[in-house]
Amino acid sequence: MFNPKYTISNQMLSQLSEIAEIKSIVERSKLLPKREVFLKRTSIIKMAHTSTSIEGNELQEYQVANVANGKKISGDQNQITEVTNYLSALGEINKISELKKNIAAKDILNIHKITMNGLVTSEKLGNWRKGPVYVVNILPSGKEEIAYSPPSFIHVSEHVSDLLDWLNSSDKIHPIIRTGLFHYQFETIHPFTDGNGRTGRLLSLLHLYQSDWDFKKILVLEDYYNRNRKAYYEALQTGKTFIERSDADLTNWLEYYVEGFLDEANNVKTRILTLSGASSSKERNVLDLDELKIVDFVLSLGQITSSDVVDILNVPQRTAQSKLKKLEDIKVLEKKGAGPATHYIIAGIA
């Protein structure tokens, strides 16, 4: 089983305490539904932009926003597909997190399949790699240098199983530390031919959601990594082989991870407090469970119809229309089209 070596430094203890205080502030904040939905929507766009950008995607954030809103953009089709896939994968981890179950190997394979659909050949899609892979650095001369050799493909399934066994039996480890260690080891195993970074970051986010450390699903750790990709990769690089990495001290990686978590948690606090201060006490600031399900659907897919609500909530058409009208009245959703073409999108913030 995965047996990580690390020390919780005084710096980490202080930062974890500060993060916990921010978490409490975020959870107690009274944010109007339309403003919370706005923050979630912008965070989803930023997650898709930054996580794909880390891997070399050149689309700008405004282009990713257009893709998320169902608009056509000009650009490299593979890069557009990377973004649409990532948005779909974010929707999938939302669904999995609501099931309140442990992450299983089939979840990992499914998330990879969604993330890499149309980007790799069918035999590589949602399947463990069947050959060697190498992580390389590009030298100033343009030549490639092998930076890391992951374990043999023969042992990938076994290593993933060991990692999941550890994850699902490590409830005494602080959720942030646990997630950071999981993220590190997943990238160390490198179970797929391509898409390991995106899949690993999605799985880490899923585990934070499952551990109730989601910060209203506004936290964007990928933005911290993307601001200095070199530092991100250097923090992960603790050895040139799987054996070296298995014996490495992960304290430096965890210090990097916790520092980034605190940085992004502070960003969440600033955004929430700024918008909370602009709220009117006369406006409703709570969504019921059905309304949250409707909003999560729109956040994932960009729009919703009354027929979608009928399917999601198993309610009559008239009830579905009534629920959508209420969300429109409190300016969470905005109605588009007419007749059979009627649909709802996230309303712009005012």
N, C-alpha and C positions, 0 to 999 in steps of 0.2 A: 504494500500500500504506500501511497505518497506520504513521505515523512519529512516535511519541510523544516529546515534549520533557520532560525531567525531569533532576534532579540527585540523586544519592544523597548525602544529607547525612550528617554525622558521627553524628547522632542515629539515622538509619536503619541505618547500618553497625553501631553498637553494639547496636541492638535485633535486627538480623538475626543477629548473633553469639550473642546471648542465646537467641534462638529455636532456633538450631542446637544449642545445649547442652541445651535442654529436650527437643528431638527425640531426642537421643542417650539422655537419661535415660529417656524414655518407651519407646523401642525396647528398652532393656536391662532394663526392669522385668519382674519375674517376678510376673505376676498370674494368679491362679487363673481357669480358663476361665469358671466361673460368675460371677465378679466382672467380668471383662472384658465378657462378654455383657450383664451388667446395665448397665454403663456405656454400652455401645453403644446399648442399648435406650432408656435415658433420654436419650441425646444425640439419637437420631432423633426422639423425642417433642418435645424442646426445639427442634430444627431446624424441625419442622413448625409448632410453636406460634409461635416468634418470627418466622419468615419470613412467615407469613400475617398475624401481628399487625402487622408493619410496614405492610402494605397495608390495615389497618383491621379485620381480623378480631377479634371481641370474645370468642371462646371462651377460657376459662381453661386453664392447662396441664393441670390434672387432667381437664378435659373432653377435651382432645386425647389424653391417655393412655387414657381410656376408649374413644375412637374407635379408637385404634391397637390396642386389645385386643378390638375387635369388639363392643363394648357400645353399645347405643342410648342416646343422650342427647337431652335436650330443648334446642332452640335453633334459630336460623335455619338453614334447610336449605342455603342457598347457602354459609354459613360452614362447615357440616359438610362439604359437598362440597369446599370449598377445602382442608380438612385431609386428607380421604381422598385427594384427588388428589395432594397434596404428598407424602404417605407413599408412594403408588404411584410417583411420579417419583423419589423417593430410592432406591427399589428398582431402578428402571431405570438410574440412573447407576451403581449398584453393578455391574450386569450389563455396562454399556458399559466401565467401568474395567477389568474383568477381560479384555477383548478386546485390551488393549494396542495400541490403534489411535488415530490422530489424530481429534479431534472433526471431524465433517463437518456440512455444512448439514442433511442429512437427520436427524442426531441432534438438532440444535437444534429442528427442526420437530416431531419426535416427542416431545421433552420438553415442548414447549409444548402439544402436543395432549393429553398426559396431564395436565399441570398445570391446563389450562383446560377440560377435558371437562365439559360440562353448564353451563358458566359463560358462554360466548359462543356466538354462532350458528355453525352448521356451516361456513359459508364463511370464518369468521375463525379456525377451529380448526386449528392446525398449518399455517397459511399466512401468508406475509408480508403486512403490511397493504397495503390497496389504496386508501389515502386519507391525508390529513394527520391528524396527532395533535398535541396540545399538552400540555405539562406545566404545571400551574397551581398557584399558591399561593392559599390562602384567606386573605383579609385580615381584620383584626379586625371590619370592617364586615359581613363575610359575603360580600363580592363576590370574584369570581375575578380573579386577575392572571396573565397568561401569563409563566411563569418561563423556559420553554425551548421552542423550536420545532425538532423533529428534522428530518432531511433529508427531501426529497421521497420519497414511496413508490416512485417510479420507480427510484430508485437504491439501495433497501434491499438487494436481493439482491447487488448489486455491492459494497456496503460490507461486508456480512457475509463475502463471499468474500475480500475484502482482509484483513479482520481474522483470518480463519482461516489465510490464507497467512502472515501475520505470526506468529501464535501457533505455527504448526507449523514455523517456521524461526528461532525465537528461543531455541534451547536454551542459548545462552551467557548469557542473562539469568537472574538468580536466580529460581527458581520462584515465590517469594512476590511479587516485583516483577512478574514476568510475569503472574501471576494477577490481581494488583491492576490492572494496565493493561488486561487483557482485560475485567475486570468493568466498569471505567470506560467503555471504548469500546463495549461491548455496550449499556449503558444510554444512551450518547450516540446510537447508531444508532436505538434504540427501534424494533426491527423489527416489532413486533406492535401491534395495536390495544389489547390489554390483556394483562396478565401478564408484562410485560417485567422487572419487578423480581424476581419469583419465578423466572422462567426464567433470568435472568442469574446469580442467586445459586446456583442448581442447577448451572449450567455451570461456574461458578468452582470449586465444590466438586469437580465431576468432574475438572477439570484438576489440582487439588491431589492427588486420588486417583491420577491417571495419572502424576503427577510424584513419587510416593512421599513426599509431604508431608501424609499423612492423619492422623498422630498417633493411630494405631489406630482411626481413624474416630470419635473422641470429640470432636474440635474443633467448636465451634459458633460460627462467626463471626457468624451472624445475631443471636445474643444480644447481642453488643457493639453492633451497629447498632440493635437494638430498644430498648436502654436509653436511647439519645438519638437518636431518629429525625431530629430537626432537624439535629443535627451531621452525620449520615449524608448527608442530602440536600444540606446546604450544602457538604460536601466534594466532592460530585459536580458541584455547580453552578459550572462554570468559564466559562460564557458563555451568552448567550441564544439563540444560533443554532448550527447545526452547524459553520459556517465559523469562528465565534469559538472554539468548543471544539476544533476541529481544530488551532488555532494556540496553544492554551493551554499554559502550563507546568504539568505535573501533579505537581510536587514536593509541594505541599501535600496533594493527594489521597493520594499514596503515604505521606506521613508519617502521615496519619490511618489508612490501611489497615494499615501495618506496626505501628503502635501498638496497634490493635485486635487484630491477629494475636497480638502478644506477650501482651496481656491474656488472651486466650482460651487461649493455649498454657500460661500459668501456671495457669489454672484446671484444665486437663487434668493437668498435673504434680501439682497438689495432690490431685486426686481419685484419681489412680493411686497415688501414694505412700501416701495414707491407707489405701487398700484393700490395697496390697501388704504393708503392715506387719501386716495382720491375717491373712495367709495362713499356712497350715500346711504345713510341708515334706513331710508325709506325703501330701498330696493332689496329684493329677496336675495340672500347670500348662501342658500343651501339648495343643492339639487337632490332629488330623491333617487332611489336605486335605479328605477326605470329610466329616468332622465340621464343618469350617468352612463348607462349602457348605450343609450342613443348617441350621446356625445362621444364616447369611446369609438363607436362605429364610424362616426364622421371624421374623427381625428385620424383613424387608420386608413379610411378609403376616400376621404375628401368630400363625400356627399352622401345623402340618404334620401330615400323616398318613403312614403307611407307604407308601401308594400314591404320594404325592408323592416320597418318597425313591427309590422304584423308578424314577420318571421322571427325577429329577435325576441319579442316579448310574448308572442303567442296570444295576441289580443285581436279583437275585431278591427276592421278598417276604420270605423268611425272613432274608436278609441285611439288608434294610432295617429289619426289626423289631429285629434284634440291635443295629444301630448306634443306633437310637433308645433302646433299653434301656441301652446304655452311657452315653449322654448323660444319661439320667435318673438313673443310678447315681451320676454325679459331680455331680449337682444343677445341670446346665446347663439341662435341660429338665424340665418337669413334665407328667405324664400326666393327661389329662382324658377323661371319658366311658368307655364300655365297648363291647365288640363292634364293630359297624360304625361306631359314632360315636366311636371312640377317636381322639384327636388329642393333640398335644403343643404346649405353649406355653413361653415363657421362664420359668424358675423364679424365684421371689422370692429375693432375696439374704438370706443368713443371716450 
